[in-house]
Amino acid sequence: MRGGRAARLGAIWRVVIAGAALAVACSSAQQPRAPSDQPVDLNAPAGQRSQSNETVVVVDNQNLYDMTIYAYQGTQRMRLGRARGTATTTLKIPKSIVSGVTQMRFFAEPMGNQRSYLSEVIPVQPGDQVEWMIPAR
């Protein structure tokens, strides 16, 4: 009787180990999808939307002066980069200041002692492309 019990116990352990190995093999075979680098188009049909959360501001600087561009989110100010005079520049907005729908303003400071420019409050969410024009004055 003792030999039969040991055989049954050994068989049960083999089944348990085989089941655990099968569960591990099945779970590791599924890899999560990497996010795409394309912007999200919320107006596109659901199957055609991309999954990127990269948020950018496109600055159309019609002024002759180069501008340093800042983003304001509440009282937090972050330098985004420089927009050349009479050119269009695309600057990335860091994910650290855009989460959900965020109220932002953009500030352009010219090189030298010229007039600076401040945008209106703009609602921005991850994946948006914000367009901002600085007038030629």
ABEGO torsion letter per residue (X at the ends): XAAAAAAAAAAAAAAAAAAAAAAAAAAAABBBBBBBABBBBAABBAAABBABABBBBBBBBABABBBBBBBBBEABBBBAEBBBBGBBBBBBBBAAABBEBBBBBBBBBBBEBBBBBBBBBBBBBBGBBBBBBBBBX
